Amino acid sequence: MATHYFSHDDCLSHITPPGHPERADRLKAIDAALSAARFGGLDRIAAPLAEEADVLLCHPLRYIDRLRAVVPQSGTVALDADTHISPGSLQAAFRAVGAGIAAVDAVLDGAAANAFVGCRPPGHHAEVELPMGFCLFGSVSIAAKHALERRGLGRVAVVDFDVHHGNGTQDLLWQERRSLFVSSHQMPLWPGTGEPHERGAHDNVINIPLAPGSGSTEMRRAYEAQVFPALEAFRPELILISAGFDAHRDDPLANLNWSTEDYAWLTGRLCDVAEASCAGRLVSTLEGGYDLTALGQSVAAHVAVLMERG
């Protein structure tokens, strides 16, 4: 079976102000990296639009309506100091949610071995009723709830290796006893959450702070000692990844020193766990990564491993 790659040109229409790090060029850099001949076997799928009912799995209707009410006719509107909305933003966000759900269905139905969702805006900072950190809807959390509520799974794990703590995913899944949320992230760093004592309502959250300036050795030790054993004990029926590539040493927004090879290693080890616990069923979704060269190279390394293992 092939690896499915979900994306859509609508995700280029989410416009942010000049100089903003979360920009359409990120997806262009990824598409360029995945256009190499070695990715010829990648099954490219147009991301479908989510339904309102999909977003309602994690966000109330009043929140969706508040976002709709502030969409401008032109230009951008600041929702906070970092998060902006433009005429095409909600369409893009609904594509991102729809892609995550479609990727879960493809993997659970056996149409794909695994999947990568290359959409924007990202999602792991969006809380139940609060857009923040460039994010509008909690795409990965919605995909997890879809798998649990609609597809009948009993255990879904979400692993977030973005350099920033996935506070939104933590908020959306805090009460969900059928999920395990694991986040590794630089600390101290925005958004300031993600302490180890934040454990979830059912001991279903694991936060792994990493010190500024740390790199491959510290990350690999933490994952081998904490993340992989926790996943193996949880025995997920599906693994979702919040794949942020901003822990790369070249990223401008943080101070970890991961390499492109680290993303290949981490992807391979997560595939090991998926093969042992859930027949390899794994869906990865783009979050951060703001140096365009490092982003393209890291996503290429990540997807190459998904294709090899699929």
N, C-alpha and C positions, 0 to 999 in steps of 0.2 A: 504493500500500500504506500501511497505517496504522502508527503507532507503537504498540507494545505496552507497557502499563504493568502490571508484575507486582507484586502485593502480597497480603497475607493477614492476616486478623484474628488468627491465631495469633501474629503478630509483635508484637502488643500484650501478649501474655502472658509475654513475657520481662520480668521485674520486677527493677528495681534499687532500692537503698535511697533513702529520701526525700532530695531535694537532689542526687541524682546527675544529671550532665548528659546521659547517654545514657539517655533515658527514653521511655516509650510516647508521650508528648505530641508527640515529634518526628514520628511517623508521622501523628498526627492533624493537625498543622500542615500537612504535605504534602498530605494528602487534602483539607483545606479549601482550600488554594491551587489544587489541580487540579480543584476542583469548579466553577470559574468557567466561564461559557458558552463561552469560547474553547477550552476543552479538551473540548468535546462529541464531537469526533472521535477522542479517545484511546481505544484499544481496551484495556479493562481486563480483566486475566486473573488468576484466582486462582492464586497461586504453588503449584505442586505440592510434595509432600514428596520430598526426595532419598532415594535408597537408600543404605544403608551403603556399597555398592560405589562410589558417587559420591565420598563423603568420602575413601575409601581411595585415590583418585587422588593425594591430597597428604598425608594424615595416616595413620599406622599404626593398626591396630586397637587396640593397647594404649593409645593416646592416647584414642580414642573411649571405650573401656571405663573409663578413669580418670575421664573426665567423667561418664559414666553413674553411676559409683559415688558421686559426691558430690552428685548432684541431691537437694535436700531435699524432704521431704514438704510443707513450708510455709516461708514466709519466704525468705530469701536466704542463700547461703553465699559468702563472699569467697574467690576464687581467688588474688587478690593485692590490693593496695591499691585498684586501680581496677576490677577485673573481677569480676563477680558472676554467680552462677547461681541460678535459682529453679525451681520445679516445671515451668514452661512454657518454660524457656530452650532446651533441646535441640530441642523441637518447632519453636520459632521458627528456630533455627539451621539445622535441616534444611530448613525452608521457604526460607530465604535461599539455601542451596546449590541446592535444586531449582529455584528461580526463575532463577538464573543459567544453569543448564544448559538450561532450557526456553527462555530468551530467546535463547541461542546457537542452539539448534535452529530456532527460529522465523525468525531472521534468515538462517541458512544455507539453510533450506528455501524461502525466499522468501515465507513467510506474513506477515512483518513487514518493513518497511523498516529499522527500527532498534528499540531497546527500552530502557526504563528500569526497573530493579528497585528498588522502594521497600520494602525489608525491613530488619529488624534482628533480632539484633545485627549490627553491621558485621563486617568480616572482615580488613582489610588488615594488622592487627598480629599476627594469630595465626600463630605459627611452627610448624614441623613437629610439635613435641610440647610447645608452650607457649602456653596462652591468656594474652592480655595486651591492654592498651589497649582494653578493652570487648569484645574479639573472641574467638570460640571456634573457628570454622572459617574458613579462607582462601577465601571464596566466589569471589572473582574468579580466584584461582589455579586453583581447581578447575574453573571454567568454561573457563579457558585450556587446561588439561590435557584436558578433555573434547573440546574442538575439535581438539586435536592428536592425541590417542590414539584417539578413537572416530570422529571425523568426517574424519580424514585430512588436515587442513590441515598445511601445511609451515612457516608463519610466522604467529605471533599476537603482536600488540603490546598491552601494558598500559600505559596512561597514568594516573598517579595524581596528581591535583591537590589532594588533601587537604592541610591545613596541616601535618600531622604526617607524617614519613617512613613509607612503607609497608614497614616492616622485615619484616613477615610475608611479604608478597608477594615481597620480595627473597630471603628465606630459602627459600621454597617453589620459586622459579623460578631460583635461583642456578645450578643445574647444567643448566638447560634451554636448549640451544643454539638451539632453534626459536622461542624467545620473545625479545622485547625489552621490558624493563621500564624505564619512565621515571618518575621521581618528582620533582616540584617540592615544596619544603617549606621552612618557616621553620627557620633554624638560627642560633643554638642554640635548641633546644626538645626536649622529650621526643619520642621515646625516645633521642635522642642519636646515632642512626645516620644514614646517608645522606650521608657525605662523598663528594666527587667521585672519590676513588681507589677506592671500592667499585664494581668494574666487572663482577662476575659471573665465573663460571668460563670463559665463552666470550666475554668482552667484550660481554655481553648486558644490562648494567645501566647506566643513565645517571642519576646523581643531580645535582639542580640546587638547591643551597641558596639561599635568599632571605633577605636580612637583615631582622631585626625592624624594623618601621616602614616597610618598602618597600611599594609599592602597584602600581597599574595599569601605570605606565610600565616599572618594572623587570620585572614579570612578563611583559609583552608582548614586551619586548626579548629576554628569556631564551628564550621559546618560539619566537620568530621565528629567533633565532640558533642554537639548539641542538636544540629538540624537533622542530619540523617538518622540518628537513633530515634528522635521524636517522630519522624515520619514513618519509620519502620514500625514503631510501636502503635501508631495510629491506624495503620493499614488502610490508607485512602483508596477509594474506588476510582478516583480521578485526582490528578494533580494539576492545579492552575498556577501559572507563574506570572507575577507582575515583574516584567523584564525591563528594569531601568538600567541604562548603561552609563550613568553619570558617576559611578564609582571609579571610572577609568582615570588614570593619572593625568590625562590631558583635558579633563572636563573643567570648565571654568567656574562651576557653581559649588564645588566641594573640594575636599582635601584627602581623599583616599587615593591609593596608588595601585589600583588593580591594572592588569594588562589585558590585552585582547585574548591572550591564551587563558587567562583566568576564567573568562566567560565560556570558552570551549570546555574547560575542565568542569566547571560548575554545571553546565548543561548536561554533560555526560554523566555526572554523578546523580543528577536528578532523574535522568533517564534510567539509570540503574535501579533507583528506588521505584520508579513507575513500573519497570518491567517485573520487579519482584512482587509488587503489591497489587497492581491493577492492569496487567497485560499491556503495559507501556502507554496507557491512556494519559496524555499530557497536552495541555493547551497553554501557550505562552502569549502574553499580550504586552505590547510596547507601553512603557511608561516614560521615564526620562532619558537623558542623553543629549548633551548640548554642544559638544564639539563635533562638527559634522564629519570630519575624517574619522575620528575615534568611533563615532556612532556607526557609521557605515561598516567599518572593519569589524566592530564587535557584534553587530547584528549578523553580518555574514558568517562569523565564526559560530555564533549561536545556532543559526538556521542550518549551517552545514552539518553540525552534529545531529540536529533533529532529523535531517534527511538520512544521514548514515544509520542512525538507530531505528528509524522508521522502516 
